[in-house]
Amino acid sequence: MKQVVTTILLFFLAQSSFGQTNYLDKGNQQLGDENFVGAERTFREAIKSDTANLVYQNQLALSLSKQKKHRDAQEILDKVLATDSTNIGALWYAGTNNYSDKNSDLRTAIKYFEKVLHLLEEGQGQYYSANWFIGRSYQI
């Protein structure tokens, strides 16, 4: 009897996992294809399925930022950072979002890049990119 119950349980678990959408792969593919509206829809669906997933929230913010919806993107990133103040993705996206927002003060972008800089390893490409963004912001 125990074996039958286990088999039935495994069957239903397998069935439910096949029906799940891989939101991260789908949304990131849409971002790569520059289908930012589609990526926004995908990540909004993903968040409905898992409201605590900070990666989905970061990716939604990125899709909004790419659509020049900077204020909406920043609101999401602020919520992520309120939950996890050292979230590298949120700090990075907040920096790039504020850098690309023509209505933003570049000092805000610098603040985010300086925070993320200490969390990156010196050999990472993002480490050098963060320094570039900081220097370019001061130059502007």
C-alpha positions in Angstrom: 0.0 0.0 0.0 2.8 2.4 0.9 4.5 1.7 -2.4 1.3 2.4 -4.3 0.8 5.8 -2.5 4.5 6.7 -3.2 4.1 5.8 -6.9 0.9 7.9 -7.2 2.5 10.8 -5.5 5.6 10.6 -7.7 3.3 10.5 -10.8 1.4 13.6 -9.8 4.7 15.5 -8.9 6.1 14.6 -12.3 2.9 15.7 -14.0 2.9 19.1 -12.3 6.5 19.8 -13.0 6.0 19.2 -16.7 3.3 21.7 -16.8 5.3 24.5 -15.1 6.7 27.3 -17.2 10.4 28.1 -16.9 9.8 31.8 -16.5 13.5 32.7 -16.1 14.6 31.1 -19.3 11.6 32.4 -21.2 11.9 35.9 -19.9 15.6 36.1 -20.3 15.3 34.8 -23.9 12.8 37.6 -24.5 15.2 40.1 -23.1 17.9 38.8 -25.3 15.6 39.1 -28.3 14.8 42.7 -27.2 11.2 41.8 -26.7 11.0 43.9 -23.5 7.2 44.0 -23.4 7.0 40.2 -23.7 9.7 39.9 -21.0 7.7 42.2 -18.7 4.6 40.0 -19.2 6.6 36.8 -18.5 8.2 38.2 -15.3 4.9 39.5 -14.0 3.4 36.0 -14.5 6.5 34.6 -12.7 6.0 36.9 -9.8 2.4 35.8 -9.5 3.6 32.2 -9.2 6.4 33.1 -6.7 6.0 36.4 -5.0 9.2 36.0 -2.9 11.5 35.4 -5.9 13.9 38.4 -6.0 15.4 37.2 -9.3 12.0 37.5 -11.1 11.6 41.0 -9.5 15.0 42.1 -10.7 14.4 40.8 -14.2 11.0 42.6 -14.3 12.8 45.8 -13.3 15.3 45.3 -16.1 12.5 44.8 -18.7 10.9 48.0 -17.5 14.1 49.9 -17.5 14.7 48.8 -21.1 11.3 50.2 -22.0 12.4 53.5 -20.4 9.8 53.0 -17.6 12.5 54.0 -15.1 10.3 55.1 -12.2 8.4 51.7 -12.3 11.7 49.8 -12.5 13.1 51.8 -9.5 10.1 51.1 -7.4 10.6 47.4 -7.8 14.3 47.6 -7.2 13.7 49.6 -4.0 11.4 46.8 -2.8 14.1 44.2 -3.5 16.7 46.2 -1.8 14.4 46.7 1.2 14.3 42.9 1.5 18.0 42.3 0.7 20.2 45.4 0.8 23.2 43.6 -0.7 21.3 42.0 -3.7 23.9 42.4 -6.4 21.4 42.2 -9.2 19.2 44.9 -7.7 22.1 47.2 -7.0 23.5 46.8 -10.5 20.1 47.3 -12.2 19.4 50.3 -10.0 22.8 51.8 -11.1 22.2 51.2 -14.8 18.5 52.3 -14.5 19.5 55.6 -12.9 22.4 56.1 -15.3 20.2 55.6 -18.4 17.3 57.7 -17.0 17.7 61.2 -18.4 15.6 62.6 -15.5 17.8 61.0 -12.8 20.6 62.5 -10.9 23.8 60.6 -11.8 24.9 60.8 -8.2 22.1 58.3 -7.5 23.6 55.9 -10.1 27.1 56.4 -8.5 25.7 55.5 -5.1 24.4 52.2 -6.4 27.5 51.4 -8.4 29.7 52.2 -5.3 27.6 49.8 -3.2 27.8 47.0 -5.7 31.5 47.5 -6.3 32.4 46.1 -2.9 30.4 43.0 -3.6 32.1 42.1 -6.9 35.4 40.4 -7.3 38.0 42.5 -8.9 38.5 40.1 -11.9 34.8 40.2 -12.9 33.8 42.2 -15.9 31.1 43.9 -13.9 33.7 45.2 -11.5 35.4 47.1 -14.3 32.1 48.2 -15.8 31.0 49.6 -12.4 34.2 51.7 -12.3 33.5 52.9 -15.8 30.0 53.9 -15.0 31.2 55.8 -11.9 33.9 57.6 -13.8 31.6 58.4 -16.7 29.0 59.7 -14.3 31.5 62.0 -12.7 32.7 63.1 -16.1 29.2 64.0 -17.2 
